[in-house]
């Protein structure tokens, strides 16, 4: 960590904008290797951004994996269409772009899967790309079309109309508000494919109160009633959360009793900066209990 902070210190210079300073911080903080620790814009910057009369938008909707970038939507008034493989942007290869951006993404340990999943989202890619490489006047795109032919084209950032930033204020209140059922469906849902003999359970969080315990009970009962024996559990967008929620799921798929861990250790029973941590006293007591009793805690399969 010392070398990471020293390297970041060397990147600092006088009269930096918040945007430039945040880029250095993001690079340093990613070395902490904690998926819950990241750098965000300040409230002042957000307020400033909201006052801009016109804004720019990254012109590409993409999906990434490994060393590849592919378009997920056509680009208006250009030859670029869905499925085209992006070879380079402004002379920088797709592999080099991805390798560079991954260095700025926080994740637990060396979890490259989580980093790749985040980067693969169009909005995340767009925000991080412009945050790291800046806003050029034009984007020189090297790509391969559906026939595998190497092509080149030049596109410009998409200008957001001036009035669009005020549209939300003029909309009737509650028009775009999602119902509780819609929100829950985004957090967890079950899709049955009876003819194909399988089902897909999508669980995008173990945090908050999305009623997971009841959802698991009802879902597995539905699977039993329908006679479906093949289940795909999709956790690709799951950012983690409460261990008791994930344990509830494990009880349904485990074939025998299990433990969530063999041991839990902490160098000290309390934290130096505990006063800044929500529910620190309760967390400290819980850690003390688990350190002594975790070996004896066993969960039965359902």
Order of alpha helices (4+ residues) and beta strands (2+ residues): alpha-alpha-alpha-beta-beta-beta-beta-beta-alpha-alpha-alpha-beta-beta-beta-alpha-alpha-beta-beta-alpha-beta-alpha-alpha
